[in-house]
Amino acid sequence: EVKDNVAVVRINDPTSKVNTLGRHMQAELVEVINEIWGNSAVKSAVLISSKPGSFIAGADLNMFQACKTAEEVSYLLQAGQKMFEQIEKSPIPFVAAINGSCLGGGLEFAIACQYRIATKSKKTILGTPEVMLGLLPGAGGTQRLPKMVGLPAAFDMMLTGRNIKADKAKKMGLVHQLVEPLGPGLKSAEERTIEYLEEVAVDFAKGLADKKVTVEKKKGLMQKVQDFVMGLPPVRKQIYKTVHNKVMKQSKGLYPAPLKIIECVQTGIEKGNAAGYLSESENFGKLAMTSVSRALIGLFYGQVACKKNHFGQPEREVKKLAVLGAGLMGAGIAQVTIDKGVATILKDTTEEGLARGQQQVYKGLNDKTKKKSLTTFERDRIMSLLSGQLDYRGFENADMVIEAVFEDLSIKHKVVKEVEAVRKNNIYLFQLRIECLFV
């Protein structure tokens, strides 16, 4: 669709819950981009996902697993590198409008664009998780990231694979602007947020085309000093050495991907872009054929399978939960449930035990606040869903009761009888047991 001389490309893979870059999507994108360049009325373009919670979650792993040789994998990567390089050097500016997961190849796609806007939604995360699959960013990530966020930050992203929230991404220079998510109205919150993000992105795309918006920003004194220092070969050499030693200490040399990431980055910086891109595609191909990568990808698929709901839709929604026992397990259950928005009663027999349980829940949430993954307001709002008590008040209104008391059969029998006396027939009661096998 073209809006005011801005081509809006909406990405949506109907065959998957998330958008992934596979052969078919890549071919379609190349076709659409060529159409954009061939349309004289188009002055700029916006790339946005119409799929809730997913910009592009990465490359299609099945595409690589179907390859028989490292050379075949490298060829696929080089095609992706070429497409992103064309976008980067495009005569018309491209704006990536990010809402939801922007990972791996999705992030490499975004950083090839001239401008990036992201929503501050909890679902919006950016990252390069390839290392956790025994791989490396293979579509330009090892070459563009160091130039964009600096060598230390780029190494941290690529060698850890950790996700980055939108706020931090802006501070790092991964995105240029943030958009606040909208609440529900006549449409769902997600739909309204995506529509608003598109409006903002189109305005910025028009500004870029009209030269009213500039991508380059003036560098401060500290940035200039940092650039000067990083321009010194001895300094870069020391960084490569330090990062290499840290990787060897942590991995004992058993995981080849981190070392190949360092090699690709170093090649690009010291020998130029062409050598860097070639090193990236060739090393990705070699890694894809290793037993380490295949094992890690198998583990990833196993984790995905475990997260799937194999039991169908529940008969009714659990809106209120009661947990018997404020010990380590009971408090842990309570923390998980309130974090999911479920009002939870935490019951214990003593004030001391109840206080310890509530403190454990608070500490777990407060740790997230310290890591900037939760605001203090969000922490307090979630904590307000927890109520601690010594009696059974409110249990009759609970949709589910979970028994997590001390592993003593007589105590378990006692509390079950007490719950049975106050609960309604339509309340589910679950009992937890800890069994240890000592050999």
JONORVEN-V903203 format. One record per helix or strand. SS is the DSSP state (H for helix, E for strand). FROM is the first residue (numbers start at 1). LEN is the number of residues. If there is no record, write none. Layout:
BEGIN
ss-><SS | SS>
from-><FROM | FROM>
len-><LEN | LEN>
END
This chain:
BEGIN
ss-><E | E | E | H | E | E | E | H | H | E | E | H | E | E | H | H | H | E | H | E | H | H | H | H | H | H | E | H | E | H | H | E | H | E | H | E>
from-><2 | 6 | 21 | 23 | 44 | 54 | 59 | 61 | 70 | 93 | 101 | 105 | 115 | 125 | 129 | 141 | 151 | 164 | 166 | 177 | 189 | 221 | 233 | 256 | 273 | 291 | 320 | 328 | 343 | 351 | 376 | 386 | 395 | 400 | 409 | 428>
len-><2 | 6 | 1 | 16 | 6 | 3 | 1 | 5 | 19 | 6 | 3 | 8 | 5 | 3 | 5 | 9 | 10 | 2 | 7 | 3 | 21 | 10 | 19 | 16 | 16 | 17 | 5 | 12 | 5 | 20 | 8 | 4 | 3 | 4 | 14 | 4>
END
